[in-house]
Every structure is written in C-alpha cells, then in structure tokens.
Amino acid sequence: MNETWVTLGVMCMGLGGVVAGLVGVVLPEGRRLGALFALISGAGVGLVVIGLGALLAERNEPTELTFFVASFLGLLTVCGASWAVWRRAAGARPSTEELA
C-alpha cells in the first residue's frame, strides 16, 4: 500500500505540470509567465507540507501518505493559482466593443 501513495503523489505532481502547461499555452502573449508562478506556488506548498510532516512524524521522516498529501495540496494550489491567473488575464482582455 505504501507504493500506492507514492505513485498517486507522483501522479498529482504530473497533473500539476499538465494544468500549468495548458494554462500557459492558452494565456495571451505577455501573460504566460503567470502559469510558471502557479507551478512554483504548488511546489512551495508541497515542500512545506513535506517539511511539516517530517517534523511531526515519529522518525522525523515524511511518510508515504505525507508525500501524497503534500503532492495533492500542491496540485490544488496549482489549480487555484492557474484559475486566478486565467481570470485575471480574461479580465484584462479588451472586449469586442472596445476594439471597434
């Protein structure tokens, strides 16, 4: 069962990369760097959770479940930050009435 948590954690990290990559592709020119910041935020959250998990663990090492939880929270952070970047970019686009 321990390998399952690690595998799911790696899948969450991969999905975070896919989400940030797809958002970066569809963002307009000049706004694509926001997708990278979403990815960095997710990685930061994951590292914080792994560190806290290691501090709270009996052997001072993160467990496989801690790794999964950190990866999952990192994925949620990437999704949330990507959504915020997308909404911000959508609000900055000129409407068709402004172009006419």
N, C-alpha and C positions, 0 to 999 in steps of 0.2 A: 504493500500500500504506500510506502514511503516514496517509491519511484513515481507513483501516480501523481503525488502532489508536486514533485519537481517537474514532471512533464507538463502538467497543467500550468505551472508557473512560467515555464519557458514559452508555452503557447500564448499566455497572456502578454508576455513581452513582445512576441512576434505580432500579435494583433495590435498592440500599441503602435508599433512601427508601421503597420499597414494603414491604420487610421490616420496617423500624422502624414504619411506619404500621400495618401489620397487627398487629404485636405490641402496639402501643399500643391498638388497638381491642379486642383480646381480653383485655388485662390488666384485673384488677378495679379498681374505683374506689380512688383513693389510691396506686396503683402505676403509673399510666400514664406518669409522668414518666421512668421508667426507660428507656422507648423513646427518648426525646429524648437521654438520656445516651449510649445506644448509637450514635445518629446523630452526635453530637458527637465521640465517640471515633473513629468511622470517618473523619470529616472530618480530624481531627487526624493520624491515621496517614497519610492520603493526602497532606496538606501536608508532613509530614516527609519522605516518600519523594520527593516532587517536589523539595523543597529539596536533599536529598542527591544526587538525580540531576543537578540543576543544578551542584552543586559538583564532581561527578565528571566531568561532560561536558567535552569539549574546548573548546566555545564558551561555557561557563558558562551554558547554557540547557538546560532539560529537553527531551528528545526526545519524539516521539510515543509511542514504546514506553515511556518512563519514565512518561508520563501514564497509559497503560493499566495498567502495573504498580501505580502508586500508587492508581488507582481500584479495581483488583481487590483489593489488600490492604486498602483501606478497606472494600470490600464484605465481605470475610472478617471484618474487625473488627466491623462492624455485626451480622453474623450471629452471631458468637461472643458478643458482648455481649448481643444480644437473647435468645439461648438462656440465658445466665446470669440475665438479668432474669426470664425466663419460669420457670426452675427455682426461683428464689428466691421468686417470687410463688406458685408452686404449693406450695412447702413451707410457706408462711405461711397458707395457706387452712385453715380449720377442717374437720376431717373430719365425715362424717355422724354418727359416733358421739359426737363432742363436742357436736354441735348437739342431740342428743336428751336 
